Amino acid sequence: MSDMRLVSKEQILANASALPSPPLLVLELLRLLDDEDVAINRLAAEVAKDAALAGDLLKTVNSAAFGLSSKVTSIDRSISTIGLRGFRSLLGKRAMRAMMSSGDAPVMVEIRRRSLVNATLARAFALELDQAIGEEAFLAGLLGSLGHLALARGAPEVHTTLADMCQGWPREAAERELLGFSVDEITAELLAQWSMPEMLS
């Protein structure tokens, strides 16, 4: 068990390169969103470089959730309609989906399942408090397993051992005892690298 301490937080973060990378365009858009004064047309010009992302955006804005009387067909109007917070949420979901898309190993299936359950519950609770934070809460729940994804990809034997010790899923107390850090710390540092808002990290 003491060998587990040979796996450091820094190594797991460095090995996060073993994860399928979020699309570079998504990361660039998240970086642009760090500037509160970023122009909508600047964001729209970047989105236009990726037909799939543009399609996701238009589909989201024209969904029943927005209840618009007329169909939105332009990227800049779509971003204005969804708002910068909603746009950031959409980008985060797209990045996580890309990272979780591959791998049918039981641990990957379980990570995907837990992420979706946590996201759904987080949104439900958030909507009881404030309608404006529902999508951000969903994203927070979805990305909450990012550290598990990094550990399971970068040091699978460690993740498996922790899961076995905790009857199926690693728990924070065991992580701290055996590794000297928690998986949640990995999640927070990766989210900071993605320039996610404070609520998520």
N, C-alpha and C positions, 0 to 999 in steps of 0.2 A: 504493500500500500504506500510506503514512503516514496517509492519511485514516482508516484503521481506528482509529487511536488517538483519533479524535473520538467513538467509541462507548465510553463509560465504564462501569465496573461499576455505578455508581450509576444510570445511565440504564437499563441492562438490568434492574436490580432494580425501578426505578420502572415500567418497561414490563412487568413481570411481570403487570400488570393486564390485559395482552393475553391472558393465559392464561385459559381457562375457570376460574372460581373453584372451589376446593373448597367443598362445601356448608357453609354457615354453621354448621349444627348440628355437623358433624364438627369444625370449628375450635373451637367452644365446648366440645365434649367433650374435645378435646386440651388445651384450657386448664384444664379442671377436673381433668384427670389430672396436672397439675403439682403438685397438692396430694396428697401421699402419704396423707393422712388422709381423702380424699374418701369419702363414704359410697356404698356400692353402690346404695342405693335412690335417691340423688340422680342418679347416672348413668343408672339404669334409667328414671327419670322423663323424662329428656331423650331417651333412645333411643325411648321410647314415642311421641314426637312425629313420628317418621318410620317409617312402616310398612315401607318398603324396607330401611332400616337394621336394624330389628328382625328382619325376615325373614332378612337376611344373617347376623345374629348367631345366630339359632336354627338356621339351616341349618348353620352352621359347628360349633356345639356338638354338634349331633345327627349329625354326619358320622361315618363309620367311624373317622376318625383319633382320636376321643376314646373310642371303644369303650364307651360308657355302656350299662348294662344296661336303663335305662328312659329314655324320651324326656323331654327338658327342654322345658317349655312356658312358663316364665316368664322375663322379661327379666332380673330380678335374679339368678336362679339361673344363667342363661346367662353373665352377666358373672363371677360367682363361679367358675364352672367353667372358663371360658377364661382367667381371671386378668387382672390389669390390663395386664401386658405383652402378652398375646395380644390383648386388647381394643384397645390402642393400635395394634398391628400391623394389625388389621382396619380401623381407622379410617384409617390411612395408606394402605392399599391402596385403600380406597374413594375417598379424596381424589385419589390419583394416577389412578385409573381415570376419574374425572370430568374431570380435566384433559387426559387423553390421548384421550378418546373421539372427539373431532371431528377431522376433517382427514385426507384421503387422499393428501396430497402425499407424494412419495417420502421426504422427510426425516422426516415424522411416522411413516410406516410403519417406517422404519429405527429411529427412537427407540423405538417400541413394541417392535420385535423385540429390540433390544439390551437394553432394560430387562428383558424376560422372560428372556432368556438369562442375563443377569447375576444376576437374582434366583434362578433355578433353580440355578446354579452356587454362589452364595453359601450357599444353604440346604444343598446337598449337602456342602460343605466344613464348614459349621458343625456339622452333625449328626455328623460324624466326631469332633468335639471335645467338644461338649456339646449334648445333646438339647434343653436348655432354651432355647437361643438360635436354634434353627432358623428360627422364624417371624420373629424380629427380623432375622436375617441376610437372609432372603428380602425383607423390606421394604427393608432397606438397599440391596440390589441393584436392586430395583424403582425406588427413588427416586434412584438414582445418576445417572440421565440427566436429572434435573429442570433442571439448569443448561442443558443442550443444548436442552431444550424451551423454556426462557425465551429463550435467544438466538435460536433458530430462529423463534420467534413475534415477538419484539421487534425483531430486526435480521436478517431472513432473508438479506439479501445478504451480510452478514458471515459468517454460519454457512456459507453456500454457498461463499464464497471460501476459507474455512479448510478446508472439506471437500475442495475441488478441489485445494488445495495439498498436502494430506496423502493423496492418492490414495483419497479416499472418506469419510474421517471425521476431524474435527479432532483434533489431538494437543496435549498440554499445552505442549510446547516452542514450537510455532507460535503457540498462543494467547498465551503470555507475551510472545513476541517482537513480535507484531503488535498485541495489545490492551493488554498491560501487566498482565494478570491471567489466571487460568485459569477455565474453565467450572466446574471443581470448586468454586471459591470462591463462585460464584453458587449452586450447589447447597447448599453449607453454610449460606449466609446465609438462603436460603429455608426450609431445614429448621429453622433456629433460629427463624424467624418462626412456623413451625408448631408450635413447642414439641416437637420430636421429641427422643428421648433421645440422650445423648452418643454412643452407639455409631454412630448414623446420621449424625451431623454430623461 
